[in-house]
Amino acid sequence: MSTDFYELLGVSRGADADEIKRAYRKRARELHPDANPGNAEAESKFKEVSHAYEVLSDSDKRARYDQFGEAGVGGRGNAGDPFGGGSAGGFGDIFEAFFGGGSPFGGGGGQRQQSGPPRGQDVEVVADVSFEEAVFGCSTEVKMRSAIRCDECAGSGAKKGTSAKTCAECGGAGQVRRVRQSMLGQMVTAAPCGRCNGMGQIIDAPCAPCRGDGRIITDVEHTVEVPAGINTGQTLRVSGRGAVGIRGGGAGDLYVHVRVAEHETYRREEDDLVTDVIISIAQAALGTHLVLGTLDGDEDLIIPPGVQQGREFLLKSRGVPHLNQGSRNKGRGNLRAQIVIAVPTKLSDAERDLLTRYAEARGEHVTQTASKLKAKIKSAFL
C-alpha cells in the first residue's frame, strides 16, 4: 500500500519549499542509519523519506504527484492503458513523435506539452572550503546573482491591485489544440498559444519592478550543507534553489562545485590522509617518542631504533570519512605517517668530529673533513 509523501514528511499539501526542506532535515536526522545502527526498519523509512523529499522538492515532480499520485512519478501506474498519457512506449508516444500531438484515437492520450509558467534555470556556483571542513563536513554560504520572486506582485507579474486574466484564445490551457482529418482518422495536434506564449494568462497592467516577469535579478545567498568526506571536483545538487521561473514558474536547481584548500601538513590519497614525519639521523638510529598532531587531536608515535626512510606508521580510522559508500563501508580511511630522515647540510667542528669517529668505528669510508684538509695543506708549505 502506498504511503502519502506529505504524511511521510509531516507537512500539509500546501507546504512551501522551505517547510518541506526543514521537515525533511528533521526526519532524516531521526531516521539516518548512523543514528540507528542495525535498525532495518529505520533504514527503510529513511529511504522512503528521502524519496518523498526528492519528489516534493522538485516543482515538476510535485505537480505530477499531486495530480496522479505515485504513478505520476514512476510508480506502479506506468504500465497502464497504451492509449493513455501515462504509458511508456505506448501508441500515444509514437504519434507524439511524428505529429507533435496526442493519439488520433482519443485526443487526450500521448505526452502532453507543458503549459503554464516554465521552470527557472539551474544555477552553478563554486564553494571554497578548508581541508578540515571537507573532512568533517560543514555548512557554508554561497553567493550568486539569480532570479527571485518579485515581492511587489508576489510573483504574478501583474500590477499590485490587479490580476492576470485567463487567455481567451486557449482558455487558460496555454496551448491550442487543432483537429484535422487524415487517412488514419482524426489527428489532434497541440502547440503553445501564440497570444499568451503558453502562459494561459494575459497581463494588461504589468508590475513595474519586475516588468511583468514576476521575478527580479538580485544577489542571493544560500546555506549549503557540505557532507563529510567530500573532495575537490565533486558537485552538490540543491533542489529548488536555482532561479525562479517567470510569473510563478518553479525554481531550478543549484549546483555547487566544491573546491577544497590544501593543508600545510596533510595530503589526501582517496580516503587516506598522509603526512611526513621528519626525524634526524640520531633519532632514526636510536629511536624516539614523538607527539603527532592529527585532525582529531594529538597521538603518541613511538619510533623504534633503526627505522628506515619511507617506513609508514598506520593510524586506523584517522582519515577521511567514506562518502556515499553505503552501509557496508561506513567509517573512515586511515592516517599514514611516513618517515623522512633529515640529513644535516651544515655541521659544526664538534659534530663533524663525532661523525668522523663514528664512521671510523664502523669502518666506513668518508670524505676528509675540511679541518684536516686545511692542516695537510698548511704543513706542506712549512
Phi, psi and omega in degrees: 000133182290149177251134180295128183297324180293322178293322179302320181271347180075037179233164177276166180292342179266007182297141177274179185299321181293319178297318179296318181295315179297318180296320179296316180300319180296313181293321181295321178295322181290324188257356184303138180306328180294331179270350180225062184300130178078003181264097183295326181294317179295321179296319178296319179293324179299319179294321179295317180296320179296319178294320178298317179294321179302321180284310187286341179276350177256118187300321180291315179295322180296320180296319179293321179294318180298328183272320188242356184075204183298333179298331181281349181234034176097020180277202187285350183278003185287344184256041185275208181304127182294348178262359183270172183283346185264000184280152177256117178079016180284179181298328180300320180294324181296313180291329176298319183294324184269325188243355178075011180226192182275189180296139179287356184264003180195348177079343185246357184274186177078176180282115181281145177288147180290134176238167180087183183301134180284158177291148179286171183282153171286152180236139178244142180210155178256134177245123177266126178232156179284167179301313181295321179296323178292324180289314187259352183086157182192174168251133181226152179264133176240140182241146181198169169257127185208174180265130176236165181295138176285121181288332183299318183247007181057030176086000183281333183088351182266146179303144181304132182093351177240177178212162178287151179254149177295133180295126181288335183289316184249358180068023179090359182282338182082355178216154181248126180256136181234143180248133176219156181268144176216179180295341179270353182120209183279124179251134179245125177241152180229142179216154178302142180293127182287336183283318182253005180058036176083002182281330183087353181221154179242134177250116179276324181239093183289151176293133184292311183301322183254000179057035176088358181280335184081008179208157178229155179264126182206175176283132184234144177231131179232148173266126183242133177274117180263119183287151178296135178098001181290157183225166178304136178095347178275152187237136176257137177252123179247108185294139173072016180245017174271201180287140176283153178282166181289145175048054174089005178294151181297161181274147173284191181254158177254126178250118184254112178271121187270136176232120186259132179288154177282157179254145183288340184244319187253152171231155186253133174233099189057242180257011176263148171255137182235135177220152177266133175251108185269124179230163180275172177298318181296319178295323178294320183284320187261346184087159181199170178236119184241159171254116183261120178280120178247174178291345179259000184124179183285144177230143175282134179231114180263118179264117182285157177300143177079017180297145184255157177303133176089353179296142180252140173247126187260125172250105186291144176058032174245016181260216185268136177300142177291131183255125176053045179253003179084172186291337183286337184242036178293159178116202185226163173286190183251165173255127181246115179262115184259131182282129174236118181268119183272124177264124182295141180263341178231133181234143172282168179299321181294317180294320179296320180295319179297317180291326178294315179295326177296317179295319179297320180296331180265000179070031182260137178278130176229159177294144180299143180289159183298323183293317179293323179296320178295321180297320181292318179297319182294319182291336181290338182258005179273000000 
